Amino acid sequence: MAEIRTRQEFCAGVITSTHGLKGEMKIRPEQACAPALCAAPQYQLRSDANTFITVDVRRAALHKQMVIASLVDYSSIDSVRDFVGAEVWIDPASLPEVTDGNYYWHQLQGLKVIDLDAGEVGTLERLLSTPGHDIYVVNGPYGEVMIPAVAALVERVDLNAGTMHVTLPQGLVELN
């Protein structure tokens, strides 16, 4: 049954292959979306034909930077083979709430980043994952600015206002 997605849903990954014989699939998560894929009770799978099918998630777990997922009512390799290449969309309203200043990536993407001294730095466009910590990639009047995603630099996030207030080290924006 195909469904049209709502505007609030976001693409969290792409199915890259089947995994085993019992209907499991490997999903390559989009930037920082693996926890959301593991927590979501349903996926909306978008095929090349731009149609969506809603499926219930039986189990999903992180394995070697991929998400291995199995779906309710899909229990063989043949039943999921056609899903390879499909985008996996999820509804953020179905995700568990995060606390203590943590956010899902889809909540942060698009925020206006404002520094106490430099003013508006730009729009948060991408997230780079590195072994040490994530890096926010912001584009704006200073060009592309890479900001370490650490609590020492992020003063406040206001999702309602669409802003992230930061205190950047001297010289960071001038490097661009």
N, CA and C atoms as an extended XYZ file, in Angstrom:
528
Properties=species:S:1:pos:R:3:atomname:S:1:resname:S:1:resid:I:1 pbc="F F F"
N         0.840       -1.179        0.000 N   MET     1
C         0.000        0.000        0.000 CA  MET     1
C         0.888        1.247        0.000 C   MET     1
N         0.829        2.041       -1.019 N   ALA     2
C         1.651        3.243       -1.124 CA  ALA     2
C         0.983        4.396       -0.390 C   ALA     2
N         1.813        5.195        0.276 N   GLU     3
C         1.306        6.363        0.989 CA  GLU     3
C         2.161        7.561        0.633 C   GLU     3
N         1.571        8.726        0.712 N   ILE     4
C         2.330        9.954        0.514 CA  ILE     4
C         2.849       10.386        1.872 C   ILE     4
N         4.135       10.731        1.938 N   ARG     5
C         4.734       11.121        3.206 CA  ARG     5
C         4.290       12.520        3.588 C   ARG     5
N         4.340       12.809        4.875 N   THR     6
C         4.038       14.150        5.334 CA  THR     6
C         5.304       14.980        5.251 C   THR     6
N         5.184       16.281        5.344 N   ARG     7
C         6.331       17.169        5.209 CA  ARG     7
C         7.326       17.017        6.345 C   ARG     7
N         6.878       16.556        7.506 N   GLN     8
C         7.795       16.478        8.635 CA  GLN     8
C         8.710       15.265        8.575 C   GLN     8
N         8.404       14.278        7.772 N   GLU     9
C         9.259       13.101        7.685 CA  GLU     9
C        10.564       13.453        6.991 C   GLU     9
N        11.588       12.661        7.276 N   PHE    10
C        12.891       12.939        6.687 CA  PHE    10
C        13.552       11.643        6.271 C   PHE    10
N        14.427       11.749        5.276 N   CYS    11
C        15.153       10.589        4.780 CA  CYS    11
C        16.287       10.286        5.744 C   CYS    11
N        16.254        9.094        6.342 N   ALA    12
C        17.245        8.721        7.356 CA  ALA    12
C        18.279        7.740        6.828 C   ALA    12
N        18.081        7.201        5.625 N   GLY    13
C        19.049        6.251        5.099 CA  GLY    13
C        18.602        5.646        3.790 C   GLY    13
N        19.449        4.746        3.286 N   VAL    14
C        19.182        4.047        2.024 CA  VAL    14
C        19.473        2.562        2.237 C   VAL    14
N        18.593        1.714        1.752 N   ILE    15
C        18.801        0.268        1.836 CA  ILE    15
C        19.838       -0.116        0.788 C   ILE    15
N        20.950       -0.682        1.246 N   THR    16
C        22.052       -0.993        0.329 CA  THR    16
C        22.056       -2.446       -0.131 C   THR    16
N        21.545       -3.357        0.707 N   SER    17
C        21.557       -4.773        0.326 CA  SER    17
C        20.700       -5.571        1.293 C   SER    17
N        20.464       -6.816        0.923 N   THR    18
C        19.845       -7.752        1.862 CA  THR    18
C        20.952       -8.251        2.786 C   THR    18
N        20.531       -8.885        3.878 N   HIS    19
C        21.504       -9.398        4.849 CA  HIS    19
C        20.987      -10.748        5.345 C   HIS    19
N        21.626      -11.800        4.930 N   GLY    20
C        21.184      -13.135        5.331 CA  GLY    20
C        19.986      -13.590        4.530 C   GLY    20
N        19.389      -14.687        4.983 N   LEU    21
C        18.287      -15.306        4.250 CA  LEU    21
C        16.917      -15.043        4.861 C   LEU    21
N        16.872      -14.406        6.047 N   LYS    22
C        15.609      -14.263        6.782 CA  LYS    22
C        14.966      -12.885        6.647 C   LYS    22
N        15.281      -12.164        5.579 N   GLY    23
C        14.595      -10.907        5.308 CA  GLY    23
C        15.218       -9.680        5.952 C   GLY    23
N        16.428       -9.797        6.469 N   GLU    24
C        17.077       -8.615        7.024 CA  GLU    24
C        17.688       -7.793        5.899 C   GLU    24
N        17.836       -6.485        6.173 N   MET    25
C        18.385       -5.557        5.187 CA  MET    25
C        19.462       -4.705        5.835 C   MET    25
N        20.439       -4.266        5.018 N   LYS    26
C        21.439       -3.312        5.482 CA  LYS    26
C        21.007       -1.923        5.031 C   LYS    26
N        21.027       -0.996        5.980 N   ILE    27
C        20.668        0.386        5.682 CA  ILE    27
C        21.882        1.263        5.967 C   ILE    27
N        22.281        2.052        4.988 N   ARG    28
C        23.342        3.032        5.202 CA  ARG    28
C        22.669        4.292        5.727 C   ARG    28
N        22.909        4.630        6.998 N   PRO    29
C        22.232        5.799        7.567 CA  PRO    29
C        22.780        7.106        7.008 C   PRO    29
N        21.893        8.074        6.872 N   GLU    30
C        22.340        9.429        6.559 CA  GLU    30
C        23.080        9.944        7.783 C   GLU    30
N        23.692       11.105        7.670 N   GLN    31
C        24.513       11.662        8.734 CA  GLN    31
C        23.774       11.656       10.068 C   GLN    31
N        24.357       10.957       11.033 N   ALA    32
C        23.883       10.914       12.417 CA  ALA    32
C        22.459       10.394       12.574 C   ALA    32
N        21.959        9.610       11.635 N   CYS    33
C        20.581        9.107       11.717 CA  CYS    33
C        20.483        7.664       12.196 C   CYS    33
N        21.598        7.002       12.466 N   ALA    34
C        21.533        5.601       12.886 CA  ALA    34
C        20.679        5.409       14.129 C   ALA    34
N        20.828        6.229       15.190 N   PRO    35
C        19.964        6.028       16.357 CA  PRO    35
C        18.478        6.189       16.029 C   PRO    35
N        18.156        7.128       15.156 N   ALA    36
C        16.759        7.323       14.775 CA  ALA    36
C        16.224        6.119       14.011 C   ALA    36
N        17.032        5.543       13.126 N   LEU    37
C        16.611        4.339       12.394 CA  LEU    37
C        16.394        3.167       13.339 C   LEU    37
N        17.238        3.050       14.351 N   CYS    38
C        17.117        1.947       15.307 CA  CYS    38
C        15.906        2.113       16.211 C   CYS    38
N        15.474        3.353       16.449 N   ALA    39
C        14.370        3.617       17.367 CA  ALA    39
C        13.001        3.682       16.692 C   ALA    39
N        12.964        3.914       15.396 N   ALA    40
C        11.696        4.125       14.703 CA  ALA    40
C        10.870        2.838       14.635 C   ALA    40
N         9.583        2.909       14.960 N   PRO    41
C         8.725        1.728       14.865 CA  PRO    41
C         8.244        1.435       13.448 C   PRO    41
N         8.315        2.439       12.571 N   GLN    42
C         7.899        2.274       11.179 CA  GLN    42
C         8.867        2.990       10.262 C   GLN    42
N         8.975        2.480        9.043 N   TYR    43
C         9.715        3.150        7.984 CA  TYR    43
C         8.747        3.413        6.841 C   TYR    43
N         9.000        4.472        6.096 N   GLN    44
C         8.347        4.681        4.820 CA  GLN    44
C         9.451        4.488        3.785 C   GLN    44
N         9.296        3.498        2.938 N   LEU    45
C        10.301        3.184        1.931 CA  LEU    45
C         9.903        3.847        0.625 C   LEU    45
N        10.830        4.635        0.063 N   ARG    46
C        10.569        5.326       -1.202 CA  ARG    46
C        11.365        4.661       -2.297 C   ARG    46
N        10.659        4.208       -3.311 N   SER    47
C        11.296        3.527       -4.435 CA  SER    47
C        11.705        4.541       -5.498 C   SER    47
N        12.365        4.037       -6.539 N   ASP    48
C        12.751        4.891       -7.662 CA  ASP    48
C        11.543        5.527       -8.335 C   ASP    48
N        10.398        4.875       -8.248 N   ALA    49
C         9.187        5.386       -8.882 CA  ALA    49
C         8.519        6.472       -8.033 C   ALA    49
N         9.184        6.873       -6.936 N   ASN    50
C         8.690        7.922       -6.050 CA  ASN    50
C         7.406        7.527       -5.328 C   ASN    50
N         7.206        6.229       -5.127 N   THR    51
C         6.075        5.767       -4.340 CA  THR    51
C         6.571        5.331       -2.973 C   THR    51
N         5.729        5.482       -1.986 N   PHE    52
C         6.075        5.131       -0.617 CA  PHE    52
C         5.262        3.923       -0.164 C   PHE    52
N         5.902        3.071        0.607 N   ILE    53
C         5.211        1.966        1.260 CA  ILE    53
C         5.588        2.039        2.742 C   ILE    53
N         4.587        1.919        3.603 N   THR    54
C         4.825        1.966        5.037 CA  THR    54
C         4.993        0.553        5.557 C   THR    54
N         6.081        0.327        6.308 N   VAL    55
C         6.356       -0.997        6.862 CA  VAL    55
C         6.647       -0.865        8.356 C   VAL    55
N         6.258       -1.880        9.114 N   ASP    56
C         6.542       -1.921       10.550 CA  ASP    56
C         7.896       -2.579       10.770 C   ASP    56
N         8.660       -2.005       11.685 N   VAL    57
C         9.997       -2.507       11.982 CA  VAL    57
C         9.892       -3.564       13.087 C   VAL    57
N        10.446       -4.744       12.825 N   ARG    58
C        10.508       -5.793       13.833 CA  ARG    58
C        11.706       -5.558       14.751 C   ARG    58
N        12.860       -5.310       14.132 N   ARG    59
C        14.106       -5.116       14.873 CA  ARG    59
C        15.057       -4.308       14.018 C   ARG    59
N        15.812       -3.419       14.661 N   ALA    60
C        16.843       -2.654       13.961 CA  ALA    60
C        17.976       -2.393       14.933 C   ALA    60
N        19.210       -2.628       14.481 N   ALA    61
C        20.369       -2.451       15.343 CA  ALA    61
C        21.556       -1.979       14.527 C   ALA    61
N        22.421       -1.222       15.175 N   LEU    62
C        23.637       -0.739       14.535 CA  LEU    62
C        24.661       -1.859       14.468 C   LEU    62
N        25.299       -2.014       13.292 N   HIS    63
C        26.330       -3.029       13.102 CA  HIS    63
C        27.344       -2.490       12.098 C   HIS    63
N        28.554       -2.192       12.561 N   LYS    64
C        29.633       -1.715       11.691 CA  LYS    64
C        29.209       -0.513       10.848 C   LYS    64
N        28.697        0.505       11.466 N   GLN    65
C        28.266        1.758       10.847 CA  GLN    65
C        27.100        1.601        9.879 C   GLN    65
N        26.464        0.466        9.884 N   MET    66
C        25.256        0.232        9.099 CA  MET    66
C        24.146       -0.145       10.081 C   MET    66
N        22.916       -0.039        9.656 N   VAL    67
C        21.786       -0.510       10.455 CA  VAL    67
C        21.274       -1.784        9.797 C   VAL    67
N        21.178       -2.840       10.591 N   ILE    68
C        20.592       -4.094       10.120 CA  ILE    68
C        19.157       -4.111       10.632 C   ILE    68
N        18.198       -4.208        9.712 N   ALA    69
C        16.790       -4.130       10.088 CA  ALA    69
C        16.011       -5.301        9.524 C   ALA    69
N        15.030       -5.735       10.305 N   SER    70
C        14.065       -6.720        9.812 CA  SER    70
C        12.678       -6.109        9.983 C   SER    70
N        11.768       -6.499        9.098 N   LEU    71
C        10.443       -5.908        9.047 CA  LEU    71
C         9.372       -6.943        9.359 C   LEU    71
N         8.304       -6.493        9.980 N   VAL    72
C         7.148       -7.349       10.232 CA  VAL    72
C         6.570       -7.748        8.872 C   VAL    72
N         6.196       -9.003        8.716 N   ASP    73
C         5.600       -9.556        7.498 CA  ASP    73
C         6.576       -9.735        6.335 C   ASP    73
N         7.885       -9.563        6.572 N   TYR    74
C         8.900       -9.792        5.548 CA  TYR    74
C         9.966      -10.685        6.170 C   TYR    74
N         9.910      -11.976        5.849 N   SER    75
C        10.770      -12.921        6.563 CA  SER    75
C        11.684      -13.750        5.660 C   SER    75
N        11.851      -13.331        4.422 N   SER    76
C        12.770      -14.049        3.533 CA  SER    76
C        13.541      -13.050        2.676 C   SER    76
N        14.649      -13.503        2.158 N   ILE    77
C        15.465      -12.648        1.293 CA  ILE    77
C        14.667      -12.210        0.068 C   ILE    77
N        13.831      -13.092       -0.465 N   ASP    78
C        13.041      -12.754       -1.648 CA  ASP    78
C        12.008      -11.667       -1.353 C   ASP    78
N        11.516      -11.602       -0.119 N   SER    79
C        10.481      -10.621        0.209 CA  SER    79
C        11.031       -9.205        0.346 C   SER    79
N        12.338       -9.054        0.556 N   VAL    80
C        12.914       -7.714        0.731 CA  VAL    80
C        13.855       -7.309       -0.395 C   VAL    80
N        14.128       -8.208       -1.302 N   ARG    81
C        15.092       -7.927       -2.378 CA  ARG    81
C        14.717       -6.681       -3.177 C   ARG    81
N        13.433       -6.474       -3.425 N   ASP    82
C        13.000       -5.309       -4.207 CA  ASP    82
C        13.174       -3.990       -3.469 C   ASP    82
N        13.420       -4.041       -2.165 N   PHE    83
C        13.619       -2.811       -1.388 CA  PHE    83
C        15.043       -2.253       -1.521 C   PHE    83
N        15.973       -3.041       -2.039 N   VAL    84
C        17.355       -2.579       -2.178 CA  VAL    84
C        17.379       -1.340       -3.071 C   VAL    84
N        18.009       -0.281       -2.585 N   GLY    85
C        18.071        0.993       -3.290 CA  GLY    85
C        17.027        1.997       -2.827 C   GLY    85
N        16.059        1.547       -2.053 N   ALA    86
C        14.998        2.445       -1.589 CA  ALA    86
C        15.509        3.360       -0.472 C   ALA    86
N        14.987        4.578       -0.441 N   GLU    87
C        15.262        5.486        0.659 CA  GLU    87
C        14.374        5.101        1.841 C   GLU    87
N        14.892        5.289        3.048 N   VAL    88
C        14.141        4.989        4.268 CA  VAL    88
C        13.796        6.318        4.938 C   VAL    88
N        12.501        6.624        4.968 N   TRP    89
C        12.017        7.853        5.594 CA  TRP    89
C        11.378        7.490        6.920 C   TRP    89
N        11.518        8.361        7.910 N   ILE    90
C        10.886        8.116        9.206 CA  ILE    90
C        10.192        9.378        9.697 C   ILE    90
N         9.212        9.176       10.543 N   ASP    91
C         8.445       10.262       11.135 CA  ASP    91
C         9.091       10.636       12.462 C   ASP    91
N         9.609       11.847       12.596 N   PRO    92
C        10.278       12.208       13.841 CA  PRO    92
C         9.354       12.186       15.051 C   PRO    92
N         8.049       12.307       14.851 N   ALA    93
C         7.123       12.272       15.975 CA  ALA    93
C         7.093       10.891       16.638 C   ALA    93
N         7.517        9.861       15.908 N   SER    94
C         7.501        8.505       16.460 CA  SER    94
C         8.766        8.170       17.240 C   SER    94
N         9.745        9.054       17.212 N   LEU    95
C        11.022        8.779       17.874 CA  LEU    95
C        10.961        9.098       19.357 C   LEU    95
N        11.728        8.378       20.164 N   PRO    96
C        11.772        8.711       21.580 CA  PRO    96
C        12.371       10.103       21.776 C   PRO    96
N        11.861       10.817       22.764 N   GLU    97
C        12.398       12.141       23.056 CA  GLU    97
C        13.811       12.013       23.589 C   GLU    97
N        14.648       12.962       23.222 N   VAL    98
C        16.001       13.003       23.763 CA  VAL    98
C        16.062       14.121       24.795 C   VAL    98
N        16.952       13.978       25.753 N   THR    99
C        17.033       14.943       26.842 CA  THR    99
C        18.465       15.417       27.021 C   THR    99
N        18.656       16.244       27.990 N   ASP   100
C        19.984       16.718       28.391 CA  ASP   100
C        20.748       17.390       27.260 C   ASP   100
N        20.076       18.226       26.476 N   GLY   101
C        20.763       18.966       25.437 CA  GLY   101
C        21.148       18.155       24.222 C   GLY   101
N        20.607       16.956       24.083 N   ASN   102
C        20.867       16.130       22.902 CA  ASN   102
C        19.754       16.348       21.885 C   ASN   102
N        20.106       16.207       20.603 N   TYR   103
C        19.143       16.418       19.534 CA  TYR   103
C        19.370       15.396       18.439 C   TYR   103
N        18.315       15.110       17.698 N   TYR   104
C        18.463       14.346       16.471 CA  TYR   104
C        18.964       15.311       15.394 C   TYR   104
N        19.701       14.786       14.415 N   TRP   105
C        20.255       15.614       13.365 CA  TRP   105
C        19.171       16.387       12.624 C   TRP   105
N        18.022       15.751       12.334 N   HIS   106
C        16.975       16.436       11.573 CA  HIS   106
C        16.447       17.665       12.313 C   HIS   106
N        16.616       17.708       13.644 N   GLN   107
C        16.183       18.874       14.404 CA  GLN   107
C        17.150       20.045       14.229 C   GLN   107
N        18.414       19.758       14.021 N   LEU   108
C        19.436       20.797       13.933 CA  LEU   108
C        19.656       21.322       12.519 C   LEU   108
N        19.466       20.466       11.543 N   GLN   109
C        19.717       20.850       10.155 CA  GLN   109
C        18.848       22.041        9.783 C   GLN   109
N        19.483       23.066        9.234 N   GLY   110
C        18.763       24.259        8.807 CA  GLY   110
C        18.709       25.373        9.840 C   GLY   110
N        19.223       25.132       11.058 N   LEU   111
C        19.217       26.181       12.067 CA  LEU   111
C        20.152       27.318       11.664 C   LEU   111
N        19.791       28.539       12.063 N   LYS   112
C        20.662       29.689       11.879 CA  LYS   112
C        21.662       29.673       13.033 C   LYS   112
N        22.962       29.731       12.712 N   VAL   113
C        24.015       29.691       13.716 CA  VAL   113
C        24.499       31.113       13.972 C   VAL   113
N        24.480       31.493       15.250 N   ILE   114
C        24.833       32.857       15.650 CA  ILE   114
C        25.940       32.790       16.691 C   ILE   114
N        27.021       33.529       16.431 N   ASP   115
C        28.140       33.622       17.366 CA  ASP   115
C        28.031       34.929       18.138 C   ASP   115
N        28.432       34.903       19.411 N   LEU   116
C        28.361       36.075       20.273 CA  LEU   116
C        29.135       37.254       19.682 C   LEU   116
N        30.322       37.012       19.134 N   ASP   117
C        31.150       38.096       18.585 CA  ASP   117
C        30.946       38.316       17.092 C   ASP   117
N        30.923       37.266       16.311 N   ALA   118
C        30.880       37.378       14.849 CA  ALA   118
C        29.482       37.615       14.307 C   ALA   118
N        28.452       37.414       15.119 N   GLY   119
C        27.077       37.557       14.643 CA  GLY   119
C        26.636       36.308       13.901 C   GLY   119
N        25.826       36.505       12.860 N   GLU   120
C        25.314       35.353       12.111 CA  GLU   120
C        26.438       34.690       11.327 C   GLU   120
N        26.661       33.414       11.599 N   VAL   121
C        27.698       32.647       10.921 CA  VAL   121
C        27.132       31.990        9.666 C   VAL   121
N        25.844       31.626        9.701 N   GLY   122
C        25.209       31.010        8.545 CA  GLY   122
C        24.200       29.958        8.942 C   GLY   122
N        23.933       29.064        8.005 N   THR   123
C        22.944       28.007        8.193 CA  THR   123
C        23.643       26.665        8.353 C   THR   123
N        23.210       25.906        9.344 N   LEU   124
C        23.770       24.574        9.597 CA  LEU   124
C        23.263       23.633        8.506 C   LEU   124
N        24.196       23.191        7.642 N   GLU   125
C        23.798       22.401        6.478 CA  GLU   125
C        24.150       20.933        6.547 C   GLU   125
N        25.304       20.610        7.142 N   ARG   126
C        25.735       19.212        7.166 CA  ARG   126
C        26.357       18.884        8.506 C   ARG   126
N        26.486       17.600        8.726 N   LEU   127
C        27.148       17.102        9.915 CA  LEU   127
C        28.192       16.099        9.459 C   LEU   127
N        29.437       16.325        9.859 N   LEU   128
C        30.501       15.371        9.560 CA  LEU   128
C        30.784       14.573       10.820 C   LEU   128
N        30.803       13.266       10.700 N   SER   129
C        31.127       12.414       11.837 CA  SER   129
C        32.596       12.058       11.777 C   SER   129
N        33.294       12.313       12.863 N   THR   130
C        34.709       11.968       12.969 CA  THR   130
C        34.891       11.111       14.218 C   THR   130
N        36.004       10.413       14.345 N   PRO   131
C        36.211        9.584       15.537 CA  PRO   131
C        36.204       10.380       16.847 C   PRO   131
N        36.672       11.618       16.810 N   GLY   132
C        36.733       12.412       18.034 CA  GLY   132
C        35.400       13.013       18.419 C   GLY   132
N        34.746       13.665       17.479 N   HIS   133
C        33.450       14.313       17.704 CA  HIS   133
C        32.879       14.709       16.356 C   HIS   133
N        31.604       15.026       16.343 N   ASP   134
C        30.977       15.489       15.112 CA  ASP   134
C        31.400       16.931       14.831 C   ASP   134
N        31.252       17.332       13.576 N   ILE   135
C        31.567       18.695       13.162 CA  ILE   135
C        30.360       19.255       12.402 C   ILE   135
N        29.898       20.430       12.835 N   TYR   136
C        28.826       21.122       12.136 CA  TYR   136
C        29.427       21.901       10.959 C   TYR   136
N        28.821       21.760        9.785 N   VAL   137
C        29.255       22.508        8.609 CA  VAL   137
C        28.199       23.587        8.361 C   VAL   137
N        28.651       24.836        8.477 N   VAL   138
C        27.767       25.996        8.396 CA  VAL   138
C        28.175       26.824        7.184 C   VAL   138
N        27.205       27.238        6.374 N   ASN   139
C        27.474       28.102        5.228 CA  ASN   139
C        26.774       29.428        5.416 C   ASN   139
N        27.507       30.505        5.145 N   GLY   140
C        26.939       31.837        5.314 CA  GLY   140
C        27.902       32.912        4.869 C   GLY   140
N        27.830       34.084        5.483 N   PRO   141
C        28.652       35.221        5.046 CA  PRO   141
C        30.157       34.990        5.164 C   PRO   141
N        30.579       34.042        5.983 N   TYR   142
C        32.005       33.741        6.133 CA  TYR   142
C        32.430       32.546        5.267 C   TYR   142
N        31.546       32.109        4.392 N   GLY   143
C        31.813       30.917        3.598 CA  GLY   143
C        31.465       29.681        4.412 C   GLY   143
N        32.177       28.597        4.139 N   GLU   144
C        31.940       27.354        4.875 CA  GLU   144
C        32.763       27.386        6.170 C   GLU   144
N        32.069       27.274        7.294 N   VAL   145
C        32.719       27.272        8.601 CA  VAL   145
C        32.448       25.920        9.256 C   VAL   145
N        33.513       25.275        9.713 N   MET   146
C        33.386       23.983       10.389 CA  MET   146
C        33.528       24.207       11.890 C   MET   146
N        32.470       23.836       12.613 N   ILE   147
C        32.414       24.078       14.048 CA  ILE   147
C        32.378       22.736       14.775 C   ILE   147
N        33.315       22.489       15.659 N   PRO   148
C        33.245       21.247       16.445 CA  PRO   148
C        31.930       21.191       17.229 C   PRO   148
N        31.253       20.071       17.154 N   ALA   149
C        29.961       19.896       17.835 CA  ALA   149
C        30.212       19.442       19.267 C   ALA   149
N        30.687       20.364       20.070 N   VAL   150
C        31.000       20.067       21.469 CA  VAL   150
C        30.270       21.062       22.367 C   VAL   150
N        29.919       20.605       23.553 N   ALA   151
C        29.147       21.429       24.486 CA  ALA   151
C        29.863       22.726       24.842 C   ALA   151
N        31.191       22.734       24.836 N   ALA   152
C        31.936       23.935       25.198 CA  ALA   152
C        31.705       25.079       24.209 C   ALA   152
N        31.318       24.781       22.988 N   LEU   153
C        31.110       25.819       21.981 CA  LEU   153
C        29.638       26.150       21.752 C   LEU   153
N        28.747       25.208       21.997 N   VAL   154
C        27.318       25.419       21.765 CA  VAL   154
C        26.692       25.937       23.064 C   VAL   154
N        26.301       27.203       23.027 N   GLU   155
C        25.721       27.837       24.214 CA  GLU   155
C        24.257       27.461       24.401 C   GLU   155
N        23.492       27.553       23.284 N   ARG   156
C        22.049       27.350       23.400 CA  ARG   156
C        21.474       26.967       22.043 C   ARG   156
N        20.535       26.048       22.062 N   VAL   157
C        19.781       25.681       20.862 CA  VAL   157
C        18.327       26.021       21.133 C   VAL   157
N        17.740       26.800       20.241 N   ASP   158
C        16.333       27.168       20.366 CA  ASP   158
C        15.616       26.675       19.118 C   ASP   158
N        15.022       25.488       19.216 N   LEU   159
C        14.361       24.899       18.051 CA  LEU   159
C        13.174       25.744       17.595 C   LEU   159
N        12.446       26.335       18.547 N   ASN   160
C        11.287       27.154       18.179 CA  ASN   160
C        11.696       28.386       17.388 C   ASN   160
N        12.818       29.010       17.752 N   ALA   161
C        13.302       30.188       17.038 CA  ALA   161
C        14.152       29.803       15.823 C   ALA   161
N        14.546       28.538       15.732 N   GLY   162
C        15.372       28.089       14.612 CA  GLY   162
C        16.809       28.579       14.691 C   GLY   162
N        17.333       28.678       15.928 N   THR   163
C        18.683       29.206       16.097 CA  THR   163
C        19.543       28.318       16.989 C   THR   163
N        20.847       28.406       16.728 N   MET   164
C        21.857       27.795       17.579 CA  MET   164
C        22.854       28.903       17.911 C   MET   164
N        23.017       29.188       19.191 N   HIS   165
C        23.957       30.212       19.630 CA  HIS   165
C        25.243       29.525       20.056 C   HIS   165
N        26.357       30.031       19.532 N   VAL   166
C        27.662       29.428       19.788 CA  VAL   166
C        28.647       30.490       20.253 C   VAL   166
N        29.690       30.053       20.910 N   THR   167
C        30.832       30.896       21.239 CA  THR   167
C        32.036       30.255       20.578 C   THR   167
N        32.469       30.854       19.468 N   LEU   168
C        33.538       30.261       18.680 CA  LEU   168
C        34.896       30.753       19.150 C   LEU   168
N        35.896       29.901       19.019 N   PRO   169
C        37.263       30.346       19.342 CA  PRO   169
C        37.689       31.488       18.420 C   PRO   169
N        38.474       32.391       18.940 N   GLN   170
C        38.951       33.498       18.124 CA  GLN   170
C        39.675       32.987       16.895 C   GLN   170
N        39.343       33.572       15.754 N   GLY   171
C        40.018       33.224       14.512 CA  GLY   171
C        39.338       32.123       13.706 C   GLY   171
N        38.362       31.431       14.269 N   LEU   172
C        37.749       30.318       13.537 CA  LEU   172
C        37.045       30.793       12.268 C   LEU   172
N        36.232       31.832       12.363 N   VAL   173
C        35.518       32.290       11.165 CA  VAL   173
C        36.460       32.988       10.195 C   VAL   173
N        37.551       33.573       10.691 N   GLU   174
C        38.496       34.255        9.819 CA  GLU   174
C        39.309       33.264        8.984 C   GLU   174
N        39.345       32.001        9.375 N   LEU   175
C        40.081       31.001        8.607 CA  LEU   175
C        39.479       30.802        7.221 C   LEU   175
N        38.231       31.216        7.049 N   ASN   176
C        37.553       31.029        5.768 CA  ASN   176
C        37.797       32.217        4.890 C   ASN   176
